[in-house]
Structure formats: structure tokens, C-alpha cells
Amino acid sequence: MIRLAVDVMGGDHGVRVTLPACLAFLHRHEQAQLLLVGLPAAMAEVPAWASLASHPRCQLVEAQEVVDMDDPIEVALRRKKNSSMRLALQQVKDGAADVALSAGNTGALMAIARYVLKTLDGIDRPAIATQLPNAAGSATTVLDLGANVDCSPEHLLQFAVMGSALVSAISGQEAPSVGLLNIGEEVIKGNEIIKKTAELLRSAAKNGDLNFYGNVEGNDIFKGTTEIVVCDGFVGNVALKASEGLAKMIGDFIKEEFSRNIFTKIAAIVALPVLTSFKNRVDHRRYNGAALLGLRGLVFKSHGSADAVAFEAALTRAYDAAVHGLLDKVRQRIAHAAPLLGSAAAAPQTLPGQVG
């Protein structure tokens, strides 16, 4: 039985989205148990709570506070010690849950997770990793997506090692390919940080720590050139928002075509199967659920604006990570790459960013 601690209060929509998603998830996963962390009064207002409250694989963990989406990190970390977000993470630390999930404030989640769970030995900063759909019909894992804006080459190497562990755990690939995001494929391209990172990644590849493909460009993320793309959090967050914008644009285009005159409606009906297939392929909701890698416990982040379909996808991603032993695989890869990872503790530190 895999136990998931869910912060049901987080996100733009809170319990109106999270509770129906949790109920649907339980129906599809017979080996899952949910610890629903939230305010009982708010949960009771949602129809799905009646079924969840009596469900044999569902348990309430009562919280007294909620971390708001606009709360400063200091407030979330120091003043709201009984928040649903913090208590969900505490379930993982105490061994009551195998993984925690929240759709709440990203910066607060990262800060509280680092404080409660701590980072793994050999990792200076946790990274946020998620999948973006690609033209190959699968998805490209990208990290970091906003937790670390300023990164040293050592940080990026750590991200590559952790990303390899994530893809290996979920897909079963022993040596997923890693690309370093750059302004060109040539070795001479990029700033000094990127060039130094490429040297470290090549050394790691020779040592058998990862499968380094080389430099990749932004379009390679969506072409599926490599299974993993490594970048700093500033660039990664821009790529994430761009992909979400594309998915929304396609959906709006399909709706618009059906609202035009009779001729465009007929053309849209004929093209509907192709348009729908493409829309589903790039639908970011299917890929919702970002892993916070580098912590001494499994933590996943759902997009704050997620609907019930997207939040259920995040639950499934967190469940799959626990089933496939992601945390152990990250530890193993870090231990193997320890001589190269070094310490980047002296590099400038930045507060966790916001993914949304």
C-alpha cells in the first residue's frame, strides 16, 4: 500500500478541485491510501468529502492553517507551523506517508520541505523537475523549473544526476540521455558556466554516472531529442510557461473554429479527430506533477491552477514515483557520482522561485 499525504487546501481552487481528484484517484488505484491534510470545515463543504470521509483507504489529518498562494516564504515557514502544507510534509518525515503532494505556493513548499526533510548528502539545492510533451509522442523531463535561478556548474551536474534517477525510476531506462540546454549545439557555444557544466557532464559520462548527449537547443525539448534537459531555474520556468501557453492557444483555436460560420464549422468537424489528438498530446494537464528532487523524502508539486483532471495526474505521478522507489534510485546515483558532485555551497544562494 502506497501512502500519499495530500495538502488538499493548496492551489488556486483548493478543496473544490483536490477532493474530487482524490476520490477519482482512489477509484483507479486500489493499492493507494490517502492522508488528506486540511481544514475539516472547508472540506465538509465539498460533496466529494462525504464519500472520502467513509472511504477505507482515506484518513483525515486535521490542519489549523493554510499557506496562501501569496504568502511570503518567511510567513509560511516561521508563522504557519500548523498549516496543511507543513503537516503533509511532516507525514513523510514521520514515516506515515511515502510521498507528499501540494498545489500550493511553490516557494513556500520548497522552503518548508528543505527545513522539514533536509537535503540528501551530496546535494546542495533541490531542483524541480517535470515533463513537457514532445513531438515523439512522449515527454521530455526538464529541470530545474524555478527553484534555483542562479546555478553553478556543480548544481547543474547534480540536477543531471537526479533527473537521470527520476526518468530511470519511472520509465525503467537504465541510462536515459541528458542534454544541456544551450544557445547552440557546438561545444564552443554558451557562457562560462555552461561550458564548465558541459565539461563536468562529459566527465560524469566517462565515469558511468549518466548518459550525456551534449548541448541541445530550446526546440530540442519539444522534439524529444533527449529524455532529459538540464538548465537553470530561470530558463526552465520560461520554457514551462511557454509550453502551457501553447497548449492553451491550441485549445482556444479549436473552440474558436467551431464558433465561426457554417463553412468553418464543417471544416473543423472534418479536422476534429486530428485537432483533438494534437490537443491531447500537448495538454499540460496530462503531465502535471513536478518532483522536488534532492530531499530526504518524496515531494511533488501540482500546478496551482490545476483542475481536477490535472490534480489527479499529479497524484498518479507521485504514486508512480513511490512505487518505483525513486528516492532510493536518487540516493544510489548520487553515491556513485559523489567524487564529481563536489560542493557548491559557496555559490550564491537564492530563495526558491515560483512555478505557479
C-alpha positions as CSV (number, residue, x, y, z in Angstrom):
1,M,0.0,0.0,0.0
2,I,1.4,3.4,-1.1
3,R,0.5,6.2,1.3
4,L,0.2,9.7,-0.1
5,A,-0.1,12.8,2.1
6,V,-2.1,15.4,0.2
7,D,-2.3,19.1,1.1
8,V,-5.9,19.5,0.0
9,M,-6.0,23.2,0.8
10,G,-3.3,24.3,-1.6
11,G,-3.7,25.8,-5.1
12,D,-5.9,28.4,-6.7
13,H,-9.1,26.3,-6.2
14,G,-8.3,24.3,-3.0
15,V,-10.7,21.6,-1.9
16,R,-13.1,22.2,-4.9
17,V,-10.5,20.6,-7.1
18,T,-8.4,18.5,-4.8
19,L,-11.1,16.4,-3.2
20,P,-12.9,15.3,-6.4
21,A,-9.5,14.4,-7.8
22,C,-8.6,12.4,-4.7
23,L,-11.8,10.5,-5.0
24,A,-11.3,9.7,-8.6
25,F,-7.7,8.7,-7.9
26,L,-8.7,6.2,-5.2
27,H,-11.2,4.5,-7.6
28,R,-8.3,3.9,-10.1
29,H,-5.6,2.9,-7.6
30,E,-6.5,0.0,-5.3
31,Q,-3.1,0.0,-3.7
32,A,-3.1,3.6,-2.7
33,Q,-4.0,5.2,0.7
34,L,-4.6,8.9,1.1
35,L,-3.9,11.1,4.1
36,L,-5.9,14.2,3.4
37,V,-4.4,17.2,5.2
38,G,-6.7,20.1,5.6
39,L,-9.4,22.1,7.5
40,P,-12.4,19.9,8.2
41,A,-14.9,22.7,7.9
42,A,-13.7,23.6,4.4
43,M,-13.6,20.0,3.3
44,A,-17.1,19.3,4.6
45,E,-18.5,21.9,2.1
46,V,-17.5,19.8,-0.9
47,P,-19.8,16.9,-2.0
48,A,-16.9,14.6,-2.6
49,W,-16.0,14.7,1.1
50,A,-18.9,12.5,2.1
51,S,-17.5,9.6,0.1
52,L,-13.9,10.3,1.1
53,A,-14.7,10.5,4.8
54,S,-16.1,7.0,4.8
55,H,-13.6,5.5,2.4
56,P,-11.5,2.7,4.0
57,R,-8.3,3.9,2.3
58,C,-8.7,7.6,3.3
59,Q,-7.7,9.3,6.5
60,L,-8.1,12.9,7.7
61,V,-5.1,14.8,9.1
62,E,-6.5,18.0,10.6
63,A,-4.7,21.3,10.0
64,Q,-5.4,24.6,11.5
65,E,-3.9,27.0,8.9
66,V,-3.4,27.3,5.2
67,V,-0.4,28.7,3.3
68,D,-1.9,31.2,0.9
69,M,-0.6,31.5,-2.7
70,D,0.8,35.0,-2.0
71,D,2.2,34.3,1.5
72,P,5.9,35.3,1.8
73,I,8.2,32.4,2.4
74,E,9.1,33.7,5.9
75,V,5.4,33.7,6.9
76,A,4.8,30.2,5.6
77,L,7.9,28.8,7.2
78,R,8.0,30.5,10.6
79,R,4.5,31.6,11.4
80,K,2.2,28.9,9.9
81,K,3.6,25.9,11.7
82,N,0.2,24.0,11.7
83,S,-0.5,24.6,8.0
84,S,-1.8,21.8,5.8
85,M,1.3,22.1,3.6
86,R,3.7,21.7,6.5
87,L,1.7,18.8,8.1
88,A,1.6,17.0,4.8
89,L,5.4,17.1,4.6
90,Q,5.6,16.1,8.3
91,Q,3.8,12.9,7.4
92,V,6.6,12.0,5.1
93,K,9.3,12.8,7.7
94,D,7.4,10.8,10.4
95,G,7.1,7.8,8.1
96,A,3.3,8.0,8.0
97,A,3.4,8.7,4.2
98,D,5.6,7.7,1.3
99,V,5.2,10.9,-0.6
100,A,3.6,14.3,-0.2
101,L,1.8,16.4,-2.8
102,S,0.7,20.0,-2.7
103,A,-0.6,22.6,-5.3
104,G,0.3,25.4,-3.0
105,N,2.8,28.2,-3.1
106,T,5.9,26.8,-4.8
107,G,8.5,28.9,-2.9
108,A,6.9,28.0,0.4
109,L,6.7,24.3,-0.4
110,M,10.4,24.2,-1.3
111,A,11.4,26.2,1.7
112,I,9.3,24.1,4.1
113,A,10.4,20.8,2.5
114,R,14.1,21.8,2.9
115,Y,13.5,22.7,6.5
116,V,11.4,19.6,7.5
117,L,13.0,16.9,5.3
118,K,16.5,18.3,4.7
119,T,18.6,17.7,1.6
120,L,20.3,14.4,0.7
121,D,24.1,14.2,1.2
122,G,25.9,15.4,-1.9
123,I,23.1,17.7,-2.9
124,D,23.3,21.5,-2.2
125,R,20.0,22.5,-3.7
126,P,16.8,20.6,-4.5
127,A,15.5,21.0,-8.1
128,I,12.0,21.0,-9.6
129,A,11.6,18.5,-12.4
130,T,8.6,17.8,-14.6
131,Q,7.7,16.5,-18.1
132,L,6.9,18.6,-21.2
133,P,5.2,16.9,-24.1
134,N,7.3,16.4,-27.2
135,A,6.8,15.6,-30.9
136,A,8.0,12.0,-30.4
137,G,4.7,11.2,-28.6
138,S,6.3,11.0,-25.2
139,A,7.6,13.7,-22.9
140,T,11.0,15.4,-22.1
141,T,11.9,15.7,-18.4
142,V,13.2,19.2,-17.7
143,L,15.0,20.6,-14.6
144,D,15.3,23.0,-12.9
145,L,11.9,24.7,-13.4
146,G,12.2,27.6,-11.0
147,A,13.7,26.6,-7.6
148,N,17.2,27.9,-8.5
149,V,17.6,30.9,-10.7
150,D,21.4,31.2,-10.3
151,C,23.3,27.9,-10.6
152,S,26.9,26.8,-10.6
153,P,28.2,24.0,-12.9
154,E,28.2,21.7,-9.9
155,H,24.5,22.4,-9.3
156,L,23.6,21.6,-12.9
157,L,25.6,18.4,-12.6
158,Q,23.6,17.4,-9.5
159,F,20.4,18.2,-11.4
160,A,21.5,15.9,-14.3
161,V,22.2,13.0,-11.9
162,M,18.9,13.5,-10.1
163,G,17.0,13.8,-13.4
164,S,18.6,10.6,-14.6
165,A,17.4,8.8,-11.5
166,L,13.8,10.2,-11.9
167,V,13.5,9.0,-15.6
168,S,15.2,5.7,-14.8
169,A,12.8,5.0,-11.9
170,I,9.6,5.9,-13.8
171,S,10.4,4.6,-17.3
172,G,12.8,1.8,-16.5
173,Q,15.5,3.1,-18.8
174,E,18.9,2.4,-17.2
175,A,20.7,5.2,-19.0
176,P,18.3,8.0,-20.2
177,S,20.0,10.6,-22.4
178,V,20.8,14.0,-20.9
179,G,21.0,17.2,-22.9
180,L,22.4,20.6,-21.6
181,L,20.3,23.5,-22.7
182,N,22.4,26.0,-24.6
183,I,22.2,28.6,-27.4
184,G,23.7,26.1,-29.9
185,E,24.9,22.5,-30.1
186,E,28.6,23.4,-30.7
187,V,31.0,22.9,-27.8
188,I,32.2,26.5,-28.1
189,K,28.7,28.0,-27.6
190,G,27.4,29.3,-24.3
191,N,28.7,31.3,-21.3
192,E,31.5,30.1,-19.0
193,I,29.0,28.4,-16.6
194,I,27.5,26.3,-19.4
195,K,31.0,25.4,-20.8
196,K,32.2,24.3,-17.4
197,T,29.0,22.3,-16.9
198,A,29.5,20.5,-20.2
199,E,33.0,19.5,-19.1
200,L,31.6,18.1,-15.8
201,L,28.8,16.2,-17.6
202,R,31.3,14.7,-20.0
203,S,33.4,13.6,-17.1
204,A,30.3,12.1,-15.4
205,A,29.5,10.3,-18.6
206,K,33.0,8.8,-18.8
207,N,32.6,7.7,-15.2
208,G,29.3,6.0,-16.0
209,D,27.2,8.4,-13.8
210,L,24.9,9.5,-16.7
211,N,24.4,9.3,-20.5
212,F,25.4,12.8,-21.7
213,Y,24.2,13.6,-25.2
214,G,25.7,17.1,-25.4
215,N,24.3,20.6,-25.9
216,V,20.7,20.9,-27.0
217,E,18.7,24.0,-28.0
218,G,15.2,25.1,-26.9
219,N,13.4,23.3,-29.8
220,D,15.0,20.0,-28.8
221,I,12.8,20.0,-25.7
222,F,9.7,19.6,-27.8
223,K,11.4,17.5,-30.5
224,G,12.3,14.9,-27.9
225,T,16.0,14.8,-28.8
226,T,16.9,13.7,-25.3
227,E,14.9,12.2,-22.4
228,I,16.3,14.9,-20.0
229,V,17.2,18.5,-20.5
230,V,19.1,20.3,-17.8
231,C,19.1,24.1,-17.3
232,D,18.9,26.7,-14.5
233,G,15.5,27.6,-13.0
234,F,15.1,30.9,-14.8
235,V,15.3,29.3,-18.3
236,G,13.4,26.2,-17.2
237,N,10.5,28.2,-15.9
238,V,10.2,30.2,-19.1
239,A,10.1,27.0,-21.1
240,L,7.4,25.6,-18.8
241,K,5.2,28.7,-19.2
242,A,5.7,28.8,-22.9
243,S,4.6,25.2,-23.3
244,E,1.5,25.8,-21.2
245,G,0.7,28.9,-23.3
246,L,1.0,26.8,-26.5
247,A,-1.4,24.2,-25.1
248,K,-4.0,26.8,-24.2
249,M,-3.7,28.5,-27.6
250,I,-4.4,25.2,-29.4
251,G,-7.4,24.6,-27.2
252,D,-8.8,28.1,-27.8
253,F,-8.2,27.7,-31.5
254,I,-10.3,24.6,-31.7
255,K,-13.2,26.3,-29.8
256,E,-13.0,29.4,-32.0
257,E,-13.2,27.4,-35.2
258,F,-16.4,25.8,-34.1
259,S,-17.9,29.2,-33.4
260,R,-17.4,30.7,-36.9
261,N,-19.7,30.4,-39.9
262,I,-21.1,27.1,-41.3
263,F,-18.2,26.5,-43.6
264,T,-15.5,26.8,-41.0
265,K,-17.7,24.6,-38.7
266,I,-17.8,21.9,-41.4
267,A,-14.1,22.1,-41.9
268,A,-13.5,22.0,-38.2
269,I,-15.7,18.9,-37.8
270,V,-13.7,17.1,-40.6
271,A,-10.4,18.0,-38.9
272,L,-11.7,17.3,-35.4
273,P,-10.0,13.9,-34.8
274,V,-6.6,15.3,-35.8
275,L,-7.1,18.6,-33.9
276,T,-8.3,16.7,-30.8
277,S,-5.4,14.2,-30.9
278,F,-2.9,17.0,-31.2
279,K,-4.6,19.0,-28.4
280,N,-4.5,15.9,-26.1
281,R,-0.8,15.3,-26.9
282,V,0.2,18.8,-25.8
283,D,-2.3,19.1,-23.0
284,H,-0.2,20.1,-20.0
285,R,-2.7,18.6,-17.6
286,R,-1.6,15.1,-18.6
287,Y,1.9,15.9,-17.4
288,N,1.0,17.8,-14.2
289,G,3.1,16.9,-11.1
290,A,6.7,18.1,-10.6
291,A,9.1,16.3,-8.4
292,L,11.2,18.2,-5.9
293,L,14.4,16.2,-6.2
294,G,17.3,16.1,-3.7
295,L,15.2,15.9,-0.5
296,R,15.3,13.1,2.1
297,G,11.7,12.3,1.2
298,L,9.5,12.3,-1.9
299,V,7.6,15.6,-2.5
300,F,5.6,16.5,-5.6
301,K,4.2,19.9,-6.7
302,S,1.0,20.3,-8.7
303,H,0.4,23.4,-10.7
304,G,-1.5,25.9,-8.7
305,S,-4.2,26.4,-11.3
306,A,-4.8,22.7,-11.8
307,D,-8.3,21.4,-12.4
308,A,-9.4,18.0,-11.1
309,V,-8.0,16.2,-14.1
310,A,-4.6,17.8,-13.7
311,F,-4.5,17.2,-10.0
312,E,-5.4,13.6,-10.4
313,A,-2.5,13.3,-12.9
314,A,-0.2,14.8,-10.2
315,L,-1.4,12.2,-7.7
316,T,-0.7,9.5,-10.2
317,R,2.8,10.8,-10.9
318,A,3.6,10.9,-7.1
319,Y,2.2,7.4,-6.7
320,D,4.3,6.0,-9.5
321,A,7.4,7.6,-8.1
322,A,6.9,5.9,-4.8
323,V,6.0,2.6,-6.4
324,H,9.2,2.6,-8.4
325,G,11.5,3.6,-5.5
326,L,12.5,7.0,-6.8
327,L,14.2,8.1,-3.5
328,D,16.4,5.0,-3.4
329,K,17.4,5.5,-7.0
330,V,18.3,9.1,-6.4
331,R,20.5,8.1,-3.4
332,Q,22.2,5.4,-5.4
333,R,23.1,7.7,-8.3
334,I,24.3,10.4,-6.0
335,A,26.5,8.0,-4.2
336,H,28.0,6.7,-7.4
337,A,28.7,10.3,-8.7
338,A,29.9,11.6,-5.3
339,P,33.5,12.2,-6.4
340,L,32.4,14.5,-9.2
341,L,29.5,16.2,-7.5
342,G,31.7,18.2,-5.1
343,S,30.2,21.0,-3.1
344,A,28.6,24.1,-4.4
345,A,27.7,25.5,-1.0
346,A,29.9,28.6,-1.6
347,A,27.9,29.6,-4.7
348,P,25.4,32.5,-4.3
349,Q,22.2,31.2,-2.8
350,T,18.7,32.3,-3.9
351,L,15.3,31.7,-2.4
352,P,13.1,29.2,-4.2
353,G,11.3,30.7,-7.1
354,Q,7.6,30.5,-8.0
355,V,6.4,28.0,-10.6
356,G,2.7,28.9,-10.2
